């Protein structure tokens, strides 16, 4: 099983890199992009045979305790068989 974990800055935290990209896209006349947020992506390979609810709990714990700074970052994830 694989876990795809996406970490981004919280909406209340200024994302200077995302803003720079958004500004560049506007200057380059790309249309339809209102906002850009940058982040990190992690791909975790979980043990075979791990139950779905155990996998969810483990990924959430890893994301909270290791992959993010909970003061300024948040995460989402999806599991793939």
PEWO-V593637 format. One record per pair of residues at least 12 apart in sequence whose C-alpha atoms are under 7 Angstrom apart, sorted by the first residue. I is the first residue (numbers start at 1). J is the second residue. D is the distance in whole Angstrom. If there is no record, write none. Layout:
((I J D) (I J D))
//
This chain:
((1 45 6) (1 46 5) (1 47 7) (1 48 6) (1 80 6) (1 81 5) (2 43 7) (2 44 6) (2 45 5) (2 46 6) (2 79 6) (2 80 5) (2 81 6) (3 43 6) (3 44 5) (3 45 6) (3 77 7) (3 78 6) (3 79 5) (3 80 6) (4 42 6) (4 43 5) (4 44 7) (4 77 5) (4 78 5) (4 79 6) (5 41 6) (5 42 5) (5 43 6) (5 75 7) (5 76 6) (5 77 4) (5 78 7) (6 40 6) (6 41 5) (6 42 7) (6 75 5) (6 76 5) (6 77 6) (7 39 5) (7 40 5) (7 41 6) (7 68 7) (7 73 7) (7 74 6) (7 75 4) (7 76 7) (8 38 6) (8 39 4) (8 40 7) (8 73 6) (8 74 6) (8 75 6) (9 39 7) (9 72 6) (9 73 4) (9 74 6) (10 72 6) (10 73 5) (10 74 6) (13 72 6) (15 37 6) (17 38 7) (18 36 5) (18 37 5) (18 38 5) (19 36 6) (21 36 7) (22 35 6) (22 36 6))
//
